[in-house]
Amino acid sequence: EISYRPRSRLASRDPEALHQIRVSLRRLRSAFSLFKPVSRTIRAESLSQAIKSAAEPFGRARNLDVFLE
């Protein structure tokens, strides 16, 4: 099991942590998509959208980090 919780606290100092959080959220959304045929619920769709919204700031921060490099 891989846990990025400790790294998320260091995200302001470690750009790789931002990237890993973003990747983790994207993989979680992919899992929702994969299991969509067996879990067709409004709750699953709204949760997936909430995860997408939560991931947006990480994406913008990652893009800025790449731009600055």
C-alpha positions in Angstrom: 0.0 0.0 0.0 1.3 3.4 -1.0 0.3 6.4 1.1 0.9 9.9 -0.1 -0.6 11.5 3.1 2.7 12.4 4.6 4.0 13.8 1.3 0.8 15.9 0.9 1.9 17.9 4.0 5.1 18.7 2.2 3.5 19.6 -1.1 4.4 23.2 -0.7 8.1 22.2 -0.6 8.0 19.2 -2.8 6.6 19.6 -6.3 6.7 15.8 -6.8 4.1 15.5 -4.0 1.7 17.7 -6.0 2.2 15.5 -9.0 1.6 12.3 -7.0 -1.6 13.6 -5.4 -2.9 14.6 -8.8 -2.1 11.2 -10.2 -3.8 9.5 -7.3 -7.0 11.5 -7.8 -6.9 10.8 -11.5 -6.6 7.1 -10.8 -9.4 7.2 -8.4 -11.7 8.8 -11.0 -10.6 6.1 -13.5 -11.6 3.4 -11.0 -15.1 5.0 -10.8 -15.3 5.0 -14.5 -14.2 1.4 -14.8 -16.8 0.3 -12.3 -19.5 2.5 -13.7 -21.5 -0.3 -15.3 -22.0 -2.1 -12.0 -22.4 1.0 -9.8 -24.7 3.3 -11.8 -25.7 5.6 -9.0 -26.0 9.3 -8.9 -23.8 9.3 -5.8 -20.9 7.7 -7.6 -21.1 10.2 -10.4 -21.3 13.2 -8.0 -18.4 11.8 -6.1 -16.4 11.5 -9.3 -17.2 15.1 -10.1 -16.2 16.2 -6.6 -12.9 14.4 -7.0 -12.4 16.2 -10.4 -13.1 19.6 -8.8 -10.7 18.8 -5.9 -7.9 17.8 -8.4 -8.1 21.1 -10.4 -5.9 23.2 -8.0 -3.3 20.4 -8.0 -3.3 20.4 -11.8 -2.8 24.2 -12.0 0.0 24.0 -9.4 1.7 21.2 -11.3 1.4 23.2 -14.6 2.9 26.2 -12.9 5.8 24.1 -11.5 6.5 22.7 -14.9 6.4 26.1 -16.5 8.8 27.5 -13.9 11.3 24.7 -14.5 
